Amino acid sequence: MDKEPSFIFSGIKFDRKRFPKDFERFKDKKENKDLKENPIFVESGISELEEGKKSAKRRKRKSMVTESVEGFCVFNTSQSVIETEQNDEAEDEFSQKKKEVYRQLERDAVLRKKHNIHVSGNNVPTPLENFEDLRSRYKCKQYLLRNLVELGYKEPTPIQRQAIPVLLSGRECFACAPTGSGKTLAFVCPMLMQLKHAVKDHVRAVVLCPTRELAAQTTRECKKLAKGKKFYIKLMTKELAKSADFSKLPCDILISTPLRLEFAIQKRKLDLSRVEYLVLDESDKLFELGFVKQIDFVVKACSNPSIVRSLFSATLPDTVEDLARTIMHDAIRIIVGRKNTASETVKQTLVFAGSEEGKLVALQQSFSESLNPPVLIFVQSKERAKELYKELAFSDIKVGVIHADLSQAERESAVDDFRAGKTWVLIATDVIARGMDFKGVNCVINYDFPESAAAYIHRIGRSGRAGRTGEAITLYTEEDIPCLRNIANVMSQSGCEVPAWIMSLRKIKWKKHQPKRDSIATIPQDMEE
Ligand SMILES: Nc1ncnc2c1ncn2[C@@H]1O[C@H](COP(=O)(O)OP(=O)(O)OP(=O)(O)O)[C@@H](O)[C@H]1O
């Protein structure tokens, strides 16, 4: 009904030339009204909306060109009816587009809710329904889709569903998703897709990891995903950092720890000014005091104004978010589940061990009753790692150890032996607490209480990865009790039961809990040889 032109006003046209101001006022009002009524449009789907508006405007202009007479013209009825109809058509098309944008926004919201994805930022791209979307929406190359199938990845994980389209749209992001939830693929896949093919003369993507072991693992993952396509993917080794001539070394993707990269930039004159992608993996660790200067240096060296930067971690403190915001442009924030929580697939328990002596007895007893390898044991320092290693090696358990005092080759072989099942138990410091992906670790034992809630989340996250179940046991003594509540909070947030008395302890502000502990050693020195 409302589309029928009123009889009285049919054929009457407003003389725009004579009353330009009035016309402008009228036009503005209508457009403002549209925006006010549809605030979501201002935030999301704006490009499609604008495209709709533009095409409607284009059509309007076209119909005006055909006008023979302007001004009040009661005899021009048929011409104006045609024009009104054309305008209506354009309006219709515009409102159809608008509806479609709304429908898409609703579908996006449903998909995000289903996968517990929370986003904030402008115009967040639609999450992936499946890996097939990579081909249909983003023209993903066959080699990559084939590699996903070969790796056995049937469906994207929640972080992959959202982070991949965000990065493919050229948007910067900071992403927080649980340990073992596939964050590596979430940043490697869009990187390979965007780089398209290899070039030989400059570094195009940089991934920074806090440890050499993680950098090596990420390089391997990257190569697996790039299989069948000639990309130059390089791990920054000590040798490369010391002696490579980067101007002659073809390198599309460079994976490094911050220190080695800083060294290479300074000493080897590594030019990062054309880097298109920069990923800070385990970003909260990289923003800690020991790294922050190097990170700052690398971020500045990656001076390409159209660079896309992204931050990934399972823990993202507000302070890091605030810092990240200062360097990122219009970034999208992606949180899977709740921020700073442990993986829900890990069964977590707290065990009171009384004293240091009690811890060793408890560990040896539990191993003699049942040992379900692979088991990872975390201790507070390299000295304690060495001590515990001697104790366990002495009791005939196939045990390995990794800490910062070992040579690179020894560190690698400790990790390889554990991966290959040659050792059943690996004793470690926090050096491998982040990012390391050991297949099927059945149990993580926090022999020494973790230094922070974040350390706890990352340590126990070496188990229960990629949807598998796992177990985490945390031993504590009297001196750990003041920090118990913080760990208990993490446990209860991920659905584990915690004794009421622990939950009623006072919360403390906790920086680094590394109390001085009694030595683990029980074996007399002369028996060690
Ligand atoms: N879509 C997928 N389907 C099944 N498995 C996957 C998928 N994506 C990744 N994985 C596997 O999940 C495991 C964990 O992935 P990844 O190491 O990337 O986790 P993460 O989120 O980076 O963990 P962390 O926070 O500990 O670094 C890996 O073994 C990886 O091969």
The ligand as an SDF file (V2000), in Angstrom:
LIG
                    3D

 31 33  0  0  0  0  0  0  0  0999 V2000
   41.9170  -28.3950   13.3210 N   0  0  0  0  0  0  0  0  0  0  0  0
   42.5730  -29.2770   14.0240 C   0  0  0  0  0  0  0  0  0  0  0  0
   42.0630  -30.5070   14.2320 N   0  0  0  0  0  0  0  0  0  0  0  0
   42.7400  -31.4310   14.9710 C   0  0  0  0  0  0  0  0  0  0  0  0
   43.9430  -31.2150   15.5430 N   0  0  0  0  0  0  0  0  0  0  0  0
   44.4860  -30.0020   15.3670 C   0  0  0  0  0  0  0  0  0  0  0  0
   43.8490  -28.9780   14.6060 C   0  0  0  0  0  0  0  0  0  0  0  0
   44.6440  -27.8950   14.6090 N   0  0  0  0  0  0  0  0  0  0  0  0
   45.7220  -28.2020   15.3430 C   0  0  0  0  0  0  0  0  0  0  0  0
   45.6460  -29.4680   15.7970 N   0  0  0  0  0  0  0  0  0  0  0  0
   46.6260  -30.1880   16.6520 C   0  0  0  0  0  0  0  0  0  0  0  0
   46.4410  -29.7060   17.9800 O   0  0  0  0  0  0  0  0  0  0  0  0
   47.6670  -29.7770   18.7040 C   0  0  0  0  0  0  0  0  0  0  0  0
   47.8810  -28.4670   19.4550 C   0  0  0  0  0  0  0  0  0  0  0  0
   48.0780  -27.4120   18.5380 O   0  0  0  0  0  0  0  0  0  0  0  0
   49.0020  -26.1640   18.8820 P   0  0  0  0  0  0  0  0  0  0  0  0
   50.3400  -26.6290   19.3330 O   0  0  0  0  0  0  0  0  0  0  0  0
   48.9240  -25.2380   17.7590 O   0  0  0  0  0  0  0  0  0  0  0  0
   48.2170  -25.5940   20.1510 O   0  0  0  0  0  0  0  0  0  0  0  0
   48.3330  -24.1730   20.8440 P   0  0  0  0  0  0  0  0  0  0  0  0
   46.9680  -23.6530   20.9600 O   0  0  0  0  0  0  0  0  0  0  0  0
   49.3510  -23.3550   20.1550 O   0  0  0  0  0  0  0  0  0  0  0  0
   48.8430  -24.5840   22.2880 O   0  0  0  0  0  0  0  0  0  0  0  0
   49.7780  -23.7760   23.3330 P   0  0  0  0  0  0  0  0  0  0  0  0
   48.9490  -22.7030   23.9390 O   0  0  0  0  0  0  0  0  0  0  0  0
   50.1710  -24.8000   24.3330 O   0  0  0  0  0  0  0  0  0  0  0  0
   50.9270  -23.2280   22.5600 O   0  0  0  0  0  0  0  0  0  0  0  0
   48.7450  -30.0800   17.6830 C   0  0  0  0  0  0  0  0  0  0  0  0
   49.1450  -31.4260   17.8530 O   0  0  0  0  0  0  0  0  0  0  0  0
   48.0850  -29.8820   16.3510 C   0  0  0  0  0  0  0  0  0  0  0  0
   48.6090  -30.7640   15.4070 O   0  0  0  0  0  0  0  0  0  0  0  0
  1  2  1  0
  2  3  1  0
  2  7  2  0
  3  4  2  0
  4  5  1  0
  5  6  2  0
  6  7  1  0
  6 10  1  0
  7  8  1  0
  8  9  2  0
  9 10  1  0
 10 11  1  0
 11 12  1  0
 11 30  1  0
 12 13  1  0
 13 14  1  0
 13 28  1  0
 14 15  1  0
 15 16  1  0
 16 17  2  0
 16 18  1  0
 16 19  1  0
 19 20  1  0
 20 21  2  0
 20 22  1  0
 20 23  1  0
 23 24  1  0
 24 25  2  0
 24 26  1  0
 24 27  1  0
 28 29  1  0
 28 30  1  0
 30 31  1  0
M  END
$$$$
